[in-house]
Amino acid sequence: MTSPPPTSGIPAAAGTDVPARRPGGGRAAAVLVLVAAAALIPMFGPRAALDGTGEAAAPGVGGIALLRAVLFAALCIQAGEVFAGRLARKVAPSQEAPRTWSVPAAWAGFVAALGLASVVASGNLVPHSLADLDIGGLYGTRDGTLALVEVNAFLVAALCARSRRPAYALLPLAAVVVAEALRAHPGTEDTPLVGSGLTLVHLTCGALWAGGLLYVLRTLRAWRTTAPGPGTALLGRYARVAALLLAALTATGLCSTLRRMPPGTVLDQLTTTAYGRTLLAKVLLVAVVAALALVARLRLRRARDRTSAYVPARAEVVVLAVVVAVSAVLTALPLPIRW
């Protein structure tokens, strides 16, 4: 006696033909919605944040924020893949890894860095033609040099991702993080090296947290039938590291905020300045992410079905994508007045 053929799990009404659902159709639609939201937030976020503050932003701030969002996302994807890929190999070295996203991510970062370098080459204005660009001038300024470092670093990271040693991409990616940290704190600022150090740790932890979770969830999907047990173990191992990353993010974020806004002005500037409003939105989103991470961790430890932790973990990575977009907006807005 032969067993009946497998069904999709959706009963069909008697006498009707139910068309088969296209696998992954709903997931693809969700990804498209997420990508659209991640693009709209940088494009229109600065305008919303500046409304009613009396502050003026640089020309093309929406486009600059979008380019920074792409750059940050590329950094997260590639760094997280190297970081979480190492965790996955320790948990189940014989299991097949999901298809790499590092190569397209690195090229996307290269294009975004090239766009940002063109803005610097045109005097921090949006270029309208090649005649507006002063490529040679990039070598003579601090911002220009840092922009070129990021362009070349993503190019090297793309080549590393296609090599037999993709982990070597961490070296050029580290150069991107250092360049971003230095760019965010010019020499005219008080104790710029302190600010750059805080940004360095903050950006590194954020990239590993967001990118690492994305790769872990992709790995869980790849192992869902062949190694569900190791998949759950991988999520648990990542969760332990993520707790440390969250602590470092919180500490460096708090210190950076107090450097930008003196304690006596924080509450006022969180609602009256564009930078403060965007920072407040980011803090609230990170709080949501932390709550989702806590739920996932509790389910891993206490639930009978440990795979139930996948649901809050998926929601966590979605909110983290929004956090990346909001962080990009934050870098494009005028800084609050300290005195």
Sequence and secondary structure as in RCSB ss.txt:
>XXXX:A:sequence
MTSPPPTSGIPAAAGTDVPARRPGGGRAAAVLVLVAAAALIPMFGPRAALDGTGEAAAPGVGGIALLRAVLFAAL
CIQAGEVFAGRLARKVAPSQEAPRTWSVPAAWAGFVAALGLASVVASGNLVPHSLADLDIGGLYGTRDGTLALVE
VNAFLVAALCARSRRPAYALLPLAAVVVAEALRAHPGTEDTPLVGSGLTLVHLTCGALWAGGLLYVLRTLRAWRT
TAPGPGTALLGRYARVAALLLAALTATGLCSTLRRMPPGTVLDQLTTTAYGRTLLAKVLLVAVVAALALVARLRL
RRARDRTSAYVPARAEVVVLAVVVAVSAVLTALPLPIRW
>XXXX:A:secstr
        S    TT       TTHHHHHHHHHHHHHHHHHHHHHHHHHHTTT     TTHHHHHHHHHHHHHHH
HHHHHHHHHHHHHHHH TTS      HHHHHHHHHHHHHHHHHHHHTTSS  SSGGG  TGGGGGSHHHHHHHHH
HHHHHHHHHHHTSS GGGGHHHHHHHHHHHHHHTS TTSSSHHHHHHHHHHHHHHHHHHHHHHHHHHHHHHHTTT
T HHHHHHHHHHHHHHHHHHHHHHHHHHHHHHHHHS GGGHHHHHHHSHHHHHHHHHHHHHHHHHHHHHHHHHHH
HH SSGGGGHHHHHHHHHHHHHHHHHHHHHHHS      
